[in-house]
Amino acid sequence: MILSILASSLGPAVVPLVLALAPGPLPDVDPATGALFAVAQELPSEDPRTFDRKRVLELADGRIVRDRTRFVAGRWERRIDRDWVAVDGEVMGHVLESDLLSRARAMASEVGKEDHSARVVLADWMVRKGLRLESLGELDRVLASVPDHPGAVTVLRERDFPLEVLAPAATLQDPTTVAIAGAQGSPAVREALVWKLARVREQLDVQAFITAELTSPQYRRREFAAFAARRLVRKPLQKALTDRSVLDTMGSVRTEAAYALRDLEDVQAVGPVVDALSSRFAAVRRNAAESLGNAGYPAAVAPLMTHLAHLRAAGTGTSGVRANLFVGFQTAYVGDYDVEIAQGSSIADPVVGTIASGTVYDVRAQAQISRTVTLQVERREVIGALQKLTGQQELGDDPDAWLRWWEQHRERFEADRVRPSEAPVQRSAPGGD
């Protein structure tokens, strides 16, 4: 074998010498080039399946195995830590992971940036082929542009993503770990984890778990709980979601709770929120206006306009207490002495006088700066909600312009005005951290 290699590498000039030194017959040698063209025929061909490679295996029962695998002794094996373990199930097909990823990238490059439906189809194909992480990335792109995209939600609901892919540290035996993972996860991961909880209803009281999570001291967990309630138990938890939409201190939690009220598709669900517009706490009133805008019921326009008119009136006219203010100086001087005689002695008692100089102002005290700022912030929140509900962005932040617009369109909205609620929201200061 060594002589064969020498004959091949040293060239035609030394071929005769190599042949003379050879102890026995050599493979066929091309006398012109010295190439050992028979070597390849002598080497046995190797099955590429025997190589240790990252592959995606499709099993007969529909499961997908994505791991380092090889085919030896008539069976497929996968690498687990340092050991090779037989694949549990009949393998119906296999493909190198690199080849599958290349094909997925080529398909993704053909999807338009705004073609969300095509991207959802691509993501569904990816998850069926075992590219679950890559599928979550594509669905995140869709949900970032169109939250609650129905196609993306359907894929995440119908395809049972393994928990180890969504959150390796989470376990359904301890649902708190799922809540923590949902609080930290991307939109697609959060959606998939909610449907994981839905699949264990027989082992877990989902409603009680979400109710407890809505009062978690960690606001990200409250946000995930409000999202889970919106997907799974929004009607039974309507009261708790109403309170969160108005009283929670974090805007993301209030927004998610308001979306849950929107998804109820019942205009009377926001009745308690309308009642909160009359709270004595400015923060509660602001949150109520914000939630009405996010809930999206046009019937809330009339009470919001009424509240805007009240805010407009409160920000005009004079206020404060009228008083006189003196600004000046006083100078003391000795004007004279009184003589007092006692027991044969006399004492000079000075007479002190004062000279005042300065200016007296007739003023009205205005200690109202913080209140004015509060009214302005609340007014902007109300107008922002009105812009979402009516689409009248061109009216800007001018309350007078909104009141003039209201005079022309009030009949359109007052017919569907939200009626007062029978169970108003608690009118206290916002809570939760």
Secondary structure, 3 states (H helix, E strand, C coil): CHHHHHHHHHCHHHHHHHHHHCCCCCCCCCCCCCCCCCHHHHCCCCCHHHCCEEEEEEECCCCEEEEEEEEECCEEEEEECCEEEECCCCEEEEEEHHHHHHHHHHHHHCCCCCCHHHHHHHHHHHHHCCCHHHHHHHHHHHHHHCCCCHHHHHHHHHCCCCHHHHCCCCECCEHHHHHHHHHHCCHHHHHHHHHHHHCCCCCCCHHHHHHHHCCCCCHHHHHHHHHHHHHHCCCCCHHHHHHHHHHECCHHHHHHHHHHHHHCCCHHHHHHHHHHHHCCCHHHHHHHHHHHHHHCCHHHHHHHHHHHHHHHHHCCCCCCEEEEEEEEEEEEEEEEEEEEEECCEEEEEEEEEEEEEEEEEEEEECCCHHHHHHHHHHHHHHHHHHHHHHCCHHHCCCHHHHHHHHHHHHHHHHCCCCCCCCCCCCCCCCECC
